[in-house]
Structures are given as C-alpha cells and as structure tokens.
C-alpha cells in the first residue's frame, strides 16, 4: 500500500478531481482492489465530509485494503512527497526573502489565476441556481466584512442551516453496501475524539497559552471545517496564520503559488506554513506539527463515518444542509480571491496582464498547473527586470 500510494504522491498533478481519476486508474482499473460501485460510494462519502476529499478517499481505500495501518500508509505515501518539497521551498523563502525575487512575485500572480479558476468552476457546479448563488454572495460579503477565523465557522454553520431549511435535496447516487473493517464502537470513539479536540483545543489554548498548542488548534480547526477541500482551504488558513502574524501575507501567497507546482494534496500547504513561521515551532518540526494537525480530522472523520455512511447518505436533510454549505464555500473562496490573493499580488497593469495570461493557459488552453507555475515564475522574473 505504501509503495503504490507514494508513486501516486509523486505523479498526481492537477488537484482533487484529477487525483480521484488517478486513484480510479490505479486502485480500480489496474489493481482491482475495489470495484466501481465501492469506489463511487467512497467518493460520495468523502465529498460529504469536511477536509481534503482526495486524501480522504485515499485513506478510506487504504483502510478497506489493510485496516487502520493501511489508511496511515496510504496517507503517508500520498502526502510526504509534496510536503517535503514545500518544506524545502519554505527554507528557500526564509533564506532569500519573499520580496527580493521576481520569480516569487510570479508565484503570487499564478495564485490569482488558480483561485479565479477554482471560483469559476465551483460556482457553476455548486451555486448554479438563484438560491445557492444568493447564499454564495452573502457568504462572500460576510467574509469580506468580518475577516476572522470565527466568522468563517459562523458563515459555514449558517449556510448549512439555510440549506437544511430552504434548499431542495442534492442528488445522491443509489446507496451501495460498504464492507468496512472498522467497528461501530471504534467509529463512535473517533467521533468523540474529534468533537473533544474541536471544542477542547480552543479552551486549552485560553487556559494554557503556548505557540505549539496554538498551531495545533488552528490547523486542526481548519482541517475540521473546510468542506470541499482543495482551494477552499485558502480563506480559513489565511485567517488562522496571517491574522496572528505567524507568516506575512506575501509569504502566504507565495507558498500557495508554489503549492500549485507540486503533486499530491493541496493541504500539504500546511507543511510550508508550519516551516515558514517566524517563531518556534517552525522548520521541520513546525511543518510536521501543522501537517499532523490539519490531517488528523480526516482520519477521525473517515473512521467515524465509514460504518454509518450507508444510512446517513439517504437522509434528505443531510443532503440539503451540504448543498447550502457548498454554496457558502464558493462565496468564501470568492472573498479569498480578493483578500489576500489579489491584494497581495496585483499592484500594476503588468501584474494583471501576467495573471490573466496564466488564467487563460489554465482555463482555456488546459496547461497543467505545474507548467503554468513555471511560466508565471519566469514572467515574474522578467517583470522584475523592468
């Protein structure tokens, strides 16, 4: 399991949707470890859970193959290659300075293009009608007017409530039966641990303030509350790490741009942020601490949900709440496109021109993200010469 997952971690470019395609080719078509129906059930489950959907599908596949140890092996293999690359990038940024190199400014500009493409695609899929588009716009306005980590949580919860009360049920494929090597007792224990940590970490942080606890609490909360995974993590992470001054806005956006050039899950951006902190825990220790914190909810939620998924996915109220949350996610990402991404990168007409070119290459020419990152880095270096 570890070897197969590591190969996927080294070669899976293109974001969560592409990752799911790589997983299907490897685990279903090539190795036949699961059938098409089981794989579809796992994808449906992970779309309904907060956290990085593609990583959670990998964890679930590992658990079905080899129990809890298989889930850990699948996560390690898929995550470590990009985490190591981003830690190395963080050390390079700290040594050279974020504002000194034109190619780093190019990474900020490609982040504008990547997030704009994500907003565009997600709006068409998750807010296609007037009701959900209205929820998305209200979420964006609220996030811009109230730019704190607590606001993100309130917006998500309010959107879920509105969806539950007012939206039609989202379409869900017919339920299959998953044979899971996880008992319901262990599943309940996982839910309890997740809930205790989600509520208890902020309280412990107030009673015994310290940087290590603050970092773990911040990244654990992000991993617990981000629906949709991928680029949706940007606004919550920005509120958690830029607001308290752990990294600067320029460091944040440069790292986000670099994360587009590496394979594997975008949540490994947390490794860069942990390593780039200006105070301990930072470096490799900070990266490891942040990485464990942001992915731990995924393990707990997958373990907790697998035995109950067959019953849960049939509940219409649950589907409606998720439709509202997904619409709010579009709004949060739209707000993040303006701040910090746009405000940290676009300072002159030439910056906007390069960002538009990168967007066109991604959206219309279908260049792979890593190649667009190289293009933007070279363009940023050229612009700095003038």
Order of alpha helices (4+ residues) and beta strands (2+ residues): alpha-alpha-alpha-alpha-alpha-alpha-alpha-alpha-alpha-alpha-alpha-alpha-alpha-alpha-alpha-alpha-alpha
